[in-house]
């Protein structure tokens, strides 16, 4: 189940609003130009699956998304037992923005995507089959939790994965993370 927690920057430790119904989450995100969809896969895909398995399992929806102009992608697949997870978590928890639209497609496990929009942070807990479309320039960071288990496709509306610009990190440590 997806969950959206909305935080005001003046009180980042306490959510102003928490939503658990997909329609409510989608309509709240839509106000900020962010789209949430459910895009089920035909087969089960475990968190921590290898890149080839992920791409094979996602071939049909991936072809559709790439046909919409999302030509480049990154695959992130983690299971809590692998080395490097703490370093990966720290890297992903850096606020950044990209010059192109992105799509975050959670195909296994779960994660939290935090989006800074005006005076608010929209913290979306995503699970398997959630697809978030994020406009260019939106400051965001990912939290994969202390025991990460996820498989994520991140698609970009460009022919190559663009470089990110780091943003102000002030709110990153103040917004509760996935396991908090």
PyMOL commands that set and color helices and strands:
alter all, ss='L'
color gray80, all
select helices_A, chain A and resi 9-11+22-31+51-57+59-67+85-92
alter helices_A, ss='H'
color red, helices_A
select strands_A, chain A and resi 3-8+17-19+35-38+72-78+96-97+102-117+120-127+130-134+139-143+150-156+165-166
alter strands_A, ss='S'
color yellow, strands_A
deselect
rebuild
show_as cartoon
